[in-house]
Amino acid sequence: MNHEVYMRRALELAERGTGYTSPNPMVGAVVVKEGRIVGEGWHRAYGQAHAEVNALAQAGEKARGATLYVTLEPCNHTGKTPPCTDAVLASGISHVVMAMKDPNPKVSGGGAQRLRAAGVQLTSGVLEDEAMRLNEVFVKYVTTGLPFVTVKIAATLDGRIATRTGDARWISSEASRNIVHRMRHACDAILVGVDTVLRDNPMLTTRIDADALAGGQPKNPVRIVLDTHLRIDPSSNVLHHRDASQTWLVAAEPVAAEDRKRLERENVRIIPCPIRQNRIDLHALMPLLGEKRITSLLIEGGSRIVGSFFRCALVDKFVGFYAPKMLMGDDGVPVCSGRGVEQMADCLKLRDIDVSRIDQDVMIIGYVESPHVYGNR
């Protein structure tokens, strides 16, 4: 039996849960009997049935003696739902093929051990790299308690994200912007600096046609604004949303009662955070967000914020959209601002580079390689 064919289908199903399962992973499952798929399922949303349960329910009696392909080790603990190992054993599955073990150190190996002890044949590691990449957010969060951080930029070919007047609309193409909205849908939170809010007054919402999503409705992530001294205009768009997601203003602690009264409302919260060099201490902020179950964070600007996250070695992934445009000067806004390294040998390097064409733009995706810490600025 070609395990990779069926596992690839399970990974395709898992991806349908993008944006809906956090803080759980995205998981897909396929039941195969006598060379035919008799059941499919994926984890549709946090708190709902897991992929294995959905696939086994579709297979019904055909699951007895069949093979279950699943992208992640079946759970053996009770959370929002009962253990998936119960459903697997009750179905009569004889062979479980999984892509990867559960990376959670508290539960890793427990599901596999229980299935093996009950006489179920087990195969592991099929398309493991693909499964790890699909759930890169989950893997980091359950092993460190910190959010997976992605920096997204749109820039001209000469490396500018805005003109000298601050105009940045629109650098990239509509096709590129559509991808960005999918990134917003996929993440738990978007982060910008207060200067970006004061200059651009963005909505920071997800705008996707619901018909294009497996789960139906696009999800708006939490909007996080770094605003050390609470300079934000109370009329700013990010403070006046009617959707269920919240806006968090991260400010220097302690926060005055009058500031809370002036800015906080039903979906707006002020998050006190330690400061360093008169700015939000990013190293203190990350575990704070992790405690609030922010598993993935999308950094959207501005240049000082982007530079600070890179220099603090807090970035996991970079996504850049480069448009075929030139500002023809050195007075535009750079991708990163602040003090950089002195030697080229000290540059932050990216690995696992992927380059693709999006309309007239070039999209570059890479992962940070062995970053050095240069401080909070």
C-alpha positions, -999 to 999 in steps of 0.1 A, spaced: 0 0 0 14 34 -9 13 52 24 24 86 10 -6 88 -13 -31 85 15 -11 106 39 -9 134 14 -47 133 12 -49 135 50 -26 166 49 -49 182 23 -78 177 46 -60 190 76 -53 223 59 -90 229 57 -89 237 94 -66 267 89 -77 296 111 -103 276 131 -85 251 153 -61 272 175 -47 264 200 -52 229 187 -33 216 157 -47 211 122 -53 174 117 -66 153 88 -75 116 87 -83 90 60 -97 55 64 -86 30 37 -99 -5 32 -88 -28 4 -72 1 -15 -103 24 -13 -109 55 8 -140 47 29 -138 76 53 -124 111 55 -123 138 82 -105 168 96 -105 188 128 -129 216 118 -127 239 148 -114 241 183 -138 223 207 -153 201 179 -147 165 171 -111 155 160 -102 143 126 -100 107 135 -135 107 150 -150 124 119 -133 100 95 -143 69 114 -179 81 117 -180 84 79 -165 50 74 -189 33 98 -186 -5 98 -161 -4 69 -135 8 94 -132 -27 110 -99 -42 98 -91 -10 78 -61 13 80 -63 48 95 -40 75 81 -37 105 104 -14 135 103 -8 136 140 -6 109 167 -41 102 181 -46 118 215 -49 96 246 -62 123 270 -94 141 276 -96 177 267 -126 194 250 -133 160 235 -128 124 247 -95 106 237 -93 97 200 -77 64 209 -111 53 223 -127 59 190 -99 41 171 -101 10 192 -139 9 192 -139 11 154 -119 -20 149 -91 -3 130 -62 -27 126 -34 -4 114 -27 33 122 -3 52 100 7 86 114 28 114 100 43 126 133 42 121 170 24 147 192 52 173 200 35 182 233 60 168 259 31 161 283 13 137 259 39 126 232 38 89 227 8 82 249 -16 76 221 8 54 201 16 34 232 -20 27 240 -28 16 205 2 -6 202 -6 -22 236 -41 -30 223 -27 -49 193 -30 -21 167 -2 -21 141 15 13 140 36 30 114 51 65 120 70 91 101 52 91 68 55 126 53 67 138 87 84 169 74 53 181 56 32 175 87 56 194 109 56 223 85 18 224 84 17 226 122 48 247 127 27 271 149 15 243 171 49 227 174 65 258 187 37 268 210 34 234 228 72 231 232 80 266 243 47 283 254 56 312 230 38 323 198 51 315 163 61 349 149 58 358 112 69 391 97 51 402 66 62 431 45 53 446 11 82 465 -5 95 480 -36 126 465 -53 148 491 -36 136 479 -2 111 506 8 77 500 24 64 535 20 74 568 4 89 597 23 54 610 30 43 576 44 22 566 14 21 528 11 -11 523 -9 -7 501 -28 28 487 -31 18 451 -38 -9 437 -62 -44 427 -53 -34 390 -56 -7 395 -30 -31 414 -7 -55 384 -10 -27 361 3 -21 385 32 -58 383 41 -55 345 42 -25 350 65 -46 371 88 -73 345 88 -48 318 98 -32 337 127 -43 344 162 -32 380 163 -18 408 142 6 433 157 15 468 146 30 499 163 10 529 173 27 550 147 12 528 120 -22 533 135 -18 571 137 -5 573 102 -27 548 83 -57 543 106 -60 506 94 -89 483 102 -67 452 105 -95 429 95 -97 398 73 -114 403 40 -120 370 22 -149 356 3 -165 330 27 -171 307 -2 -133 302 -5 -129 288 30 -137 253 41 -150 266 75 -173 291 59 -166 325 76 -133 343 77 -119 349 111 -106 382 124 -76 378 146 -69 398 178 -55 432 169 -24 442 190 -11 477 190 22 485 208 15 519 224 39 524 253 24 558 263 -11 553 250 -9 579 223 -36 562 201 -65 584 189 -97 571 206 -115 574 173 -91 550 155 -107 523 134 -90 495 154 -109 506 185 -143 505 169 -151 470 156 -183 452 159 -168 417 153 -161 393 181 -123 397 181 -107 421 204 -81 449 202 -53 449 227 -33 480 235 0 470 250 12 499 272 39 505 298 29 493 333 13 505 355 -17 518 335 -35 548 349 -72 544 358 -81 574 337 -64 558 306 -85 526 311 -116 547 314 -107 567 283 -99 537 260 -112 504 273 -146 492 261 -164 459 253 -138 446 229 -108 468 237 -84 459 265 -52 475 277 -24 450 284 3 463 308 38 452 300 73 460 313 93 485 292 130 486 283 147 517 270 113 535 271 97 510 247 77 478 252 100 450 263 94 425 235 111 397 254 86 402 282 57 405 258 61 371 241 54 349 272 26 373 281 9 366 248 16 329 251 -2 329 285 -32 344 267 -32 316 242 -18 336 213 -1 308 194 7 327 162 15 364 157 17 383 124 39 414 125 26 439 99 47 470 108 60 496 109 97 495 101 108 502 137 86 474 150 99 450 123 135 459 130 130 455 168 115 420 164 144 409 141 171 423 164 155 407 194 156 373 176 119 368 180 110 361 144 105 326 131 93 332 95 96 360 69 71 366 41 80 394 17 60 407 -13 83 426 -36 66 447 -63 83 457 -96 85 494 -84 114 517 -75 111 548 -53 142 563 -70 156 578 -38 169 571 -4 143 590 16 115 563 17 107 542 47 129 511 49 118 476 58 137 478 91 147 510 109 170 514 139 206 504 143 217 474 122 248 452 123 282 465 115 296 435 96 279 417 67 290 384 85 266 393 113 235 396 91 205 376 100 201 348 76 171 329 62 169 293 53 144 270 34 137 298 9 107 296 -13 103 321 -42 71 324 -63 55 348 -87 22 364 -75 8 384 -104 36 409 -111 50 406 -75 77 382 -62 69 365 -29 98 353 -8 92 330 22 121 320 45 128 309 81 152 326 104 185 307 108 204 309 141 195 345 149 217 366 172 202 389 198 210 426 193 189 441 219 154 456 222 158 484 197 
